[in-house]
Amino acid sequence: MLTPDDVIETVRDLWKRHQNELHEHDRAYGYVRGRFGVPDVPAGAGDELEDIAKQSVLNVIGPVVDAFTSPLSVEGFRSAADETNSEVWAIWQAERLDARQTEIYRPANTYGSSYAIGLMNETRLRTPRQMIAVYADPSMDLWPIYALEHWIDHSDAKPQRKGNLYDGTHVYPVSLGNAGVRLRQVDGQTQGRQAVRIAYDPEDAEPHGSDVCPVVRFVSDRDAEDVVTGEVHPLIRDQRAINAVNFDRLTVSRWGAFQQKYAIGWSAADGAELARASAARLMSFDDADVKVGAFPASPLAPYNELVEKLVIHVAKRAQVPVAAIMDKAENVGADTIAALDAPYQNKLNAKRRSFGESWEQLLRLKADLHDIVVPDDAEVIWDTTEARSFAQVVDGISKLTAADPNLLPELLQDIPGWNQQRVDAARSALRRGAGRRLVDRVRNASGDTEPPSA
């Protein structure tokens, strides 16, 4: 257990590290929300041009994050030999993690990582804007040495920033002072640091019940040097390029998409009424030197094509279907859709493997807290979202079960649109049907066609 001085010193150190990382997380958050990346306009350009610049943000990063978040859904936790979920799955259901699990995937895809805190009676899900964890060797260690989470408590008239420090034995609640101070943001960059006034009461510390610091990190993608990356930062430059082209397109559509008329050798002072004449009237001038003409309208097609090419480039870099980030659909067959969907599914499966290991780590931690035995080969079960037609899957299942009918219960989970509850119900129905067929065979063999009397 840490001493009060150690708690305050550790929280101060973790807060400084957290502040050093926060400006990058704030920048990613701003681009996902479409708040950053507004094209620059010259000083004094006017309110109308500045308004067009704000409207020109064509957010493609947000849909990319959504494309890798919405298909992720854990539907069970069991070993390959079991047909029912592990006992610890009841804790998952009681803590409503079926719905809350998205709170892990979205920040992990946005910032590169997110966190889950496994306690006896609750599981707390945090983003890297709300938490920092430090490891002796981040690329090898499963559990951090220390972790600090923080949030804003609105129960008092003045919002207060509260936090919890975790180590290998205890939870140390701390107060981080007034949360009313807001730091200036410039294109996602936090200007300065937010100072905190740390307060800690040793009587508030309590053991969390685990032998490790109970924090599990979920990582979207990383390398051997523990460089964690999300989906946002690699696409920021492309997002700014799309916004710049879209700004030019909106500017042209406002002022250059129609003919600009001109008159040479005449001014409006010579006849203000003629200057306001509509296009349906014929204008004439007494002066033979007056020449009237019009500048051609600027076409929008080149801008539309350039925006489309840039969006397709982003889709290829992010490995998502083009339809996920732009309104573009083509009449293609199911096999073609599956081929185009393959890189996306490969990347999605890599995320499932990474997130799945973290979920298993968390569920085993919860099982240890509740004295539940979990088989060593137990794994989380993911919902399948691969682009496959119902007819294709059923045809494949039919051919496999024709060779071995015992495979059918295992193949039911591959049917598109079937959740785990429906698969379990179908398996129960198959078992009941198999039991009835066994009884019928026994009766037929004995010549007894009537059911036994009670």
NUTOR-391966 format. One record per residue (C-alpha): residue in three letters; x, y, z. Coordinates in steps of 0.2 Angstrom, whole numbers, plus 5000, padded with zeros to 4 digits. Layout:
N
AlaXYZ...
END
This chain:
454
Met500050005000Leu500750174995Thr501050315008Pro500050475006Asp501650565000Asp501850424987Val500050434981Ile500150624978Glu501850614970Thr501350464958Val499650554954Arg500650714950Asp501850624938Leu500450524929Trp499550684927Lys501050774918Arg501250624907His499350624903Gln499450804899Asn500850774887Glu499750654877Leu498150744879His498350864865Glu498550724852His496950644858Asp496050804858Arg496650834840Ala495950664835Tyr494350694844Gly494150854834Tyr494350774817Val493150634821Arg491850754826Gly492150864810Arg492651014821Phe494451034814Gly495251044797Val494251204792Pro495251284777Asp496151444780Val495451604773Pro496351764770Ala496151894784Gly494752014781Ala493951894768Gly492251924775Asp490951834785Glu490251744770Leu491851664765Glu492251614782Asp490551534783Ile490851434767Ala492551374775Lys491651304790Gln490351214779Ser491651144768Val492251014781Leu491750844772Asn492050724786Val492650554780Ile493650514796Gly492150494807Pro491350364795Val492950264794Val492950254813Asp491150194812Ala491550064799Phe492749984811Thr491650004827Ser489849954822Pro490249774816Leu491249734832Ser490149634844Val490649494857Glu489249374859Gly489949234870Phe491449164880Arg491748984881Ser492948844876Ala492748754859Ala492148594868Asp490748684877Glu489048734869Thr488648854883Asn489549004889Ser490649004904Glu489949054921Val490849224921Trp489749264906Ala488349304918Ile489349444925Trp489549514908Gln487649514906Ala487349584923Glu488549734919Arg487649764902Leu489249744893Asp488249684877Ala487849864874Arg489249954883Gln490649864873Thr490549994860Glu491350114873Ile492950014871Tyr492949994852Arg492650174847Pro494050264857Ala495250124853Asn494850154834Thr494950334837Tyr496550354848Gly497350184846Ser496950124863Ser495650114877Tyr495450044895Ala494349934905Ile494549924924Gly493949764932Leu493349774949Met492349664960Asn490649744957Glu490849844942Thr491849864926Arg492350044921Leu492750084903Arg493850234900Thr494550324885Pro496450384884Arg495750554887Gln495050494904Met496450374909Ile498350344908Ala499250184912Val501150154914Tyr501949984911Ala503749924914Asp503849854897Pro502249914887Ser502549784873Met502649634884Asp501749664901Leu499949624902Trp499649734918Pro500249904921Ile501149964937Tyr500050114940Ala498550184932Leu497550344934Glu495750384929His494850544931Trp493150614928Ile492150774931Asp490950764946His489450884943Ser488550844960Asp489151014968Ala488851194962Lys490651194955Pro491151044945Gln492650954953Arg493850834944Lys493950674954Gly495050524950Asn495650354956Leu497450294957Tyr497650104955Asp499149994959Gly499449814962Thr498449804978His497349964981Val496250094974Tyr496650274980Pro495250404977Val495950574974Ser495350754971Leu496150844957Gly495351014960Asn494151134951Ala493651074933Gly493051244927Val494651294919Arg494651264900Leu496251274890Arg496351354873Gln496251244857Val497151284841Asp496751154827Gly496651024840Gln498251074849Thr498051104868Gln498951274873Gly499751244890Arg499351124903Gln497951114915Ala498651124933Val497851024947Arg497751034965Ile497950854972Ala497050804988Tyr497050634996Asp496350555012Pro497150395017Glu495550335024Asp494750325007Ala496050195001Glu495350014999Pro495949854992His495249804975Gly495449624978Ser496649574963Asp498449524963Val498849644949Cys498349824944Pro496649784937Val496749884921Val496649804904Arg497149894888Phe496349874872Val497449914857Ser496849944839Asp498549924831Arg500349934836Asp502049864832Ala503449784842Glu504049954848Asp502249984856Val501850124844Val499950124846Thr498950204831Gly497150224828Glu496250264812Val496250454813His498050514813Pro498550434797Leu497050514788Ile497150694794Arg498250754780Asp496950674767Gln495550744777Arg496250924776Ala496550904757Ile494750844754Asn494150994764Ala495151114754Val494451054737Asn492751054744Phe492951234750Asp493451284732Arg491951184725Leu490751274737Thr491551444733Val491351414714Ser489551354717Arg489151514726Trp489951644714Gly490651554699Ala489351424694Phe488351554684Gln488751674670Gln489551844676Lys488951984664Tyr489952134659Ala489752294649Ile491252394642Gly491052574638Trp489552604650Ser489252624668Ala487752604679Ala487652794681Asp487152814663Gly485552714667Ala485252624683Glu483552554677Leu484452454663Ala485752384676Arg484352304685Ala483452234669Ser483052054670Ala483751924658Ala482051914649Arg482152094643Leu483152154628Met484452294633Ser484952424621Phe486252564621Asp486352724611Asp488252724611Ala488952614598Asp490552584607Val489652494621Lys490052304621Val489052184632Gly489652004635Ala489751874649Phe491051764657Pro490751584655Ala490151484671Ser491451384680Pro491051194679Leu490851104695Ala491250934687Pro493150944690Tyr492950974708Asn491650834710Glu492850714702Leu494350774712Val493350754729Glu492750584723Lys494550524719Leu495150594736Val493850504745Ile494150334736His496050364741Val495550374759Ala494450214758Lys495950124750Arg497150184764Ala495950144778Gln495449984769Val493550014771Pro492249994757Val492050154747Ala490150144751Ala490550164770Ile491150344768Met490250404752Asp488650394743Lys489250274729Ala488350114725Glu488549994710Asn487549854704Val488749704707Gly488549524712Ala488749444729Asp490449364724Thr491149534718Ile490549614735Ala491449484744Ala493049504735Leu492949694737Asp492549674755Ala494049554759Pro495349684764Tyr494149764776Gln493649604783Asn495549554785Lys495849714795Leu494249694805Asn494749514810Ala496449584816Lys495549704827Arg494449564833Arg496049464838Ser496749604847Phe495149664856Gly494749484859Glu496349444869Ser495949594880Trp494149544883Glu494749374888Gln496049454900Leu494649554908Leu493449404909Arg494749304917Leu495149444930Lys493249454934Ala493249264936Asp494649264948Leu493749394958His492249294959Asp493149124961Ile492549054945Val493548924936Val493848964917Pro494548834905Asp496248884898Asp495548874880Ala494048984883Glu493849124870Val492649254866Ile491449224852Trp491249364839Asp489649404829Thr490049374810Thr489849524799Glu490749464783Ala489849504766Arg489049324763Ser487349294756Phe486149184766Ala485949064751Gln487849034750Val488048994768Val486548884769Asp487248784753Gly488948764761Ile488148704777Ser487048584768Lys488548504759Leu489548494775Thr488148414785Ala487848294771Ala489548214774Asp489448224793Pro487748274801Asn488548304818Leu489348464811Leu487748554810Pro487648624828Glu489448704826Leu488948774809Leu487348864815Gln488349014821Asp488949054803Ile487249094797Pro487049274793Gly485849374804Trp485849244818Asn486349304835Gln487049194849Gln485349174857Arg484549114841Val485948994838Asp485848924856Ala483948894853Ala484248804837Arg485548694845Ser484348654859Ala482948614847Leu484148494838Arg484648404854Arg482748384858Gly482448314840Ala483948194842Gly483248134858Arg481548104851Arg482248014836Leu483247904848Val481747854858Asp480747814841Arg482147704836Val482147604852Arg480247594851Asn480247524833Ala481647404838Ser480547334852Gly478947344843Asp478147464855Thr477247594846Glu476247664860Pro476947784873Pro477147704890Ser475747734903Ala476047844918
END
